[in-house]
Amino acid sequence: MIAPGSEQATTASATGVRAKGEDAGADMAKHPRLSTDYLNRYAEALMLIDLAADDPGVVQDLRSWRSLSYREHFETSPLRIAASALEAYDRLSPERQAGFESLCLAMNRLVTTATALLADRTDGLDAVAIVEVAGDALRRQIARATEFINANGAVDIVAIEMHELQAEVDALLRR
């Protein structure tokens, strides 16, 4: 947006407002930020889980889905924010990194469990119930990871109720 009487554009971002004419790259260098781009991997898995109840062929796509760590994702990313995202991650305390990685492992287990249950329909498992439970659980976990990333790691993710995820996975296995 061009301010009235000004020839310079001002830009706002999700991470704050930059000064007039300040380069976004310079801002990332001064204040590295975590990036939710990483969570697109889980959004893809969620989409496939949601589709699997109506299309059993999608289970093969779910089987092909692979998780990557935050670091692996951005080390191979062509995004211009990749270096900033890695620097922000490196600045996290070991406890905050471990908490985030634990949440990511829980999401990986959830995707793997849902995939296995959806692939094995011979036991009379209800695909719709699996999709509902796994989809809801994964949505909540993605929301927790999003909260952590948007707070640039300032949220203590360990305090986010991890036992709730275990209860959700247990419920999924009981169905």
N, C-alpha and C positions, 0 to 999 in steps of 0.2 A: 504494500500500500504506500502510496506517495503522500507524505504529509503536506497539507496546504502550505504553499509558499516555500516548499523545499524541493530540491532536485534529487535528493538522496532517498532511497527506499529504506524503510525500516522493516525488519522482519521479526516475527515472533516464532518461537519454537516450543515444542512440548517441554523442553527442559529449562525454559526461561526466556526472557526477552533480551536480545542483544542490543547494544548501542547502535545508533545510526551509523551505517556504513561499515560496521565491524564484520570482518570475514568469519564465516561459519567455521572454516578450518582452523583459524586462529583461536576461536572459542573452544573447539574440541581439544586443541593442544594445551590450553590453559586449564580447562575443566573437563577432563575425560569423563565420559558417561557410559554406563552399561547400555546395552541395546536389546530391545525386545525382538529384533530380527531373529535371534536364536530360537524364540518360541514358535516361529512359523513351522518348524519341524514337528512340533507337537500338535499344532493346529491342523497340519496335514494328516497326522495319524487320527486325530479326532474326527475329521471329515470322513476318512475311510471307515472308521468304526461306525459312524452314523449311517453310512450307506450300506454297510454289510448286512443289516437285517433284511433289506429288500433285494439285495444282489449278492448272493453267495460268492460270485466270481471276484468280488472286491477283496475277499479274504487273501487271495494270492498277492494282491498289492500290499496288504497289511504285512504279509510274511516278508515282503521285500523291503519294508521300511526299516531303516537303521538309525539308531540314535548316534549322536556325536556329543562330545562334551562341549561346553561353552567355548573353551580354548580351541578345540579342533575345528569347530564351526567357523570361528573368526580367523584362524590361521589360514584357512583355505578360501575365505570370502573375498570377492572382488569389490565389496562395498568400501567406499571411501572412509566410512566410520569404523572400519574393522580395527585399525590400530588404536583408536581411542577406546573402543569397547574392550580391547585386551588390556590396555593400560589401566582402565578403571577396574577391571577384574583383578589385576595384579595388586592394586592398592587396597583391596578388601583385606580385612583381617583373616587369618587362617580359619577362625571359627565361622565367620560369615561365608567364606568360600565353601567350607565343609557342609554347612547347613544348606546352601544352594545346591551343591552337588548331590546331597542326600535327597532333596526334593526331586531333582532331575532323575535320579535312580529310581525313586518311587514311581514317577511318571513312566519311565521305561518299563518297569515291572507291570504296571497297569496295562500298558499297550500290549506287552507280551502275553499277559494272562488273558486279556480279552481276545487277542488273536487266536490263541490256542483253543479257547472255549468256542469261538465262532467257527473254527476249522473242524471241530469235533462235534458235529451235530448228530452223530449216531447214538449218543447217550440220551437223546430226547431233550436236550437243553433248549430252552426257549431263546432264540436269537434276539427277539425284541427285548426281552428282559435283560439279556447280557448287554445289549447296546444301550439301554436306558441307564443301567447302573454304571457301566464303564464310562459312558459318555458324560454323565453328570459328575462322576468322580474326577475324570480328566479335566473337565471344564473348571472345577474348583481348584485343582492343582495348578493349572495354567494361570488362573487368576492370582493365586498366591505368588507364583513366580513373576508374574507381571508386576504385582505390587512391590516385590523386592527390587526388580530391575528399575522400575520407575522412580523408586526412592534412592536409586543409585547405591543400593546395598545398605542403606541406613536402617532398614527394617530387620529385626532379629528373626530370621526365618525359622530358627529352631523353636521359637516361641509359638509359631503358627502350628496349629494342632496336627502333628504328624500321626498321632494315634487314630485320628478320624479317618485318614487314608487307609490304615490297616483294617479298620472296621468295614470300610467300603469294599476293599479287596476280598475280605472274608465273606461279605454278603454276596459278592459276585460269584465266588466259588461255591456257595451253598445253593445257588439257583440251578 
